[in-house]
Amino acid sequence: MKKLTKHPNARKKRVPVVFTEDWVGLIDYLMQKTGATSRAEVIRHGIELLDWVNFHLEKGYNIVAIKEEGSGNGKVKKTSSIGMLGMPRTHRLPQVHADLVKVGNKN
């Protein structure tokens, strides 16, 4: 993972980014859900998470989400995972995005 400066007086650079209304809506929703104080904070946290995921995937880890649910037979663990599936390094970010979408759509 890239070591980032979080010092308040660190030099900053403005990066113009354009989002569709759907993406702005998602950013605003995440801002509300996470307690972020700005859209930029949501985007920074998203980039930090993607960096963390990519770092661990490059080291051969799988990223796994586990949810315990009660059922008539006791507790059941549901899992969803993100893995590279042998994708070449140049295709890692699109693959991570595709896996996030796939995992997010599982029921």
N, C-alpha and C positions, 0 to 999 in steps of 0.2 A: 504494500500500500504506500502511496505517496504521502510523505510527511508534510503537512500543511501548516502554515503560520496562522495562528488565531489571535495574534496580537492586534489590539484595536487600532494601533498606529501603523500597521503594515500597509505597504503601498497597494493600492487597489487599481484595477483597470475595468472600465465599463465595457461590457460585451453586449452589443445589441442582439436581441433574440425576438423573433416574431412567433406568436402562437395563435392557433385558431381559437375561436370562442369556446369550443369543447375543451381544449387543453387549459385555457384560462379558468374555466369552470372547475376542472379537476384540481388545479393548483389552489383555487380558493377553497374548495371542499377540504383538501388536505391541510390547508392553513387552519381552518376551523377545527378539524379533527385532532390535529397535533398540537395546537396552541402556538404555532409559529406566529411571529409578529409581522412577517412580510412574505410576499411571494418569493423574493430572493432567498429568504431563509429556507423555504420549502425546496427550492431548486438546489441550493447548496447541500441540504440533507439528502436529497435524491442522488446527487452526484457522489457524495460520500458513501452512500449505501451501495451504489453501483461499483465504486472503486473497491469496497470491501468484498463484495460478491465476486468480482473479477479476480481479485488477489487470491481468494481461497480456491476458486475454480482452477486457476493456473497451477496451484499446488496439488491438484488432484482431489480436492474435497468436493463433496456434493453439498448443496445447501438444502436443508430439510426443514419443513414446517410441520409440527406435530400438534394435533388437536385431540384432546381426550373428550369423549362424549359418553354419556350414560346410556345404557340400553337395558333391555330385559335380562341380558346375559352378563351384566356387569359393565365395567368401563371398556370402551373400544378406542383404540388410537387410530386416527386417520392421518396419513402422511401425504405430503406433496413434496417433490424434490425438483431441483434445478441442476442439471448436469450438462457437461459440454458435448457428450456423445461423439467424441472424436473430431470435433470441428477444428479446422486449422486456426492458428492464432489470429489471422486477419479477419476471420468471421466471428470472433467471440462475442462482440457486443450485439450484433443482430441475433445471434443464437440465444444469448441470455434474454433479450427482449422477447423472442419467440417463445422461449420456455416460460417466461413470466406470464405471458398471455395465455399459454396453454394451461399452466397451473392455475391461474386465476379463473379460468372457465370451468374447472372441474367441480363437480357437485358431490 
